[in-house]
């Protein structure tokens, strides 16, 4: 994905 | 979200609550006019909590949750981030500033120079990261730092004669949360295509392995029903 990798974990 | 990650987050939350409970006990204890037996023990012996580890954890959360206002994941995610940020900084404040709690902190024993952990983690994050951006490098730094943040606490426990139950449970829960996260990563690897985060996985594995000997002594003390003691 173009957006930076979103970290969904705490 | 999967059951392993939820269990991991709840275990992590429990560890923070146990620590806050311990600080509350110390605070309420000293407020008494007469030193009850527990109070006397609490105030006389060091609390066994490493301020160094608490400061490292505050730095871990500060560098990991930079995206708290830019990337909204879920209400749960935001609330948990606020709880971890708020609790870690307030625990550091209590141990540093609170007139009563600071007395139970034994700075002569808590001598680990945690700066020696911060710098290598920062350098490593600059070299090995998923993307060379400010947020991503600091996020990676927070992973490496969290992996070693428990070291000052484990070393302090080796020096502490009698480890009280709350401190032992705090460290146990802190180690258990990351072990549950490993199960979460295995689960996500098999259920989500393209879910590969080597940096997270290796850091988490190293972090959990650092607790290995503590877990051994913790379970032994439970099994034999004796006081938890770490060999020096």
Contacts between the chains, C-beta under 8 A, distances in Angstrom:
chain1	res1	chain2	res2	distance
A	4	B	131	6.2
A	4	B	133	6.4
A	4	B	135	7.1
A	4	B	136	6.6
A	5	B	130	6.2
A	5	B	131	6.7
A	5	B	136	7.5
A	6	B	67	7.4
A	6	B	71	5.0
A	6	B	73	7.0
A	7	B	64	8.0
A	7	B	67	7.3
A	7	B	139	6.2
A	8	B	73	5.0
A	8	B	77	6.9
A	9	B	5	6.7
A	9	B	181	7.5
A	9	B	184	7.7
A	9	B	200	7.7
A	10	B	9	5.8
A	10	B	12	7.3
A	10	B	77	6.9
A	10	B	80	5.4
A	10	B	81	6.7
A	10	B	84	6.9
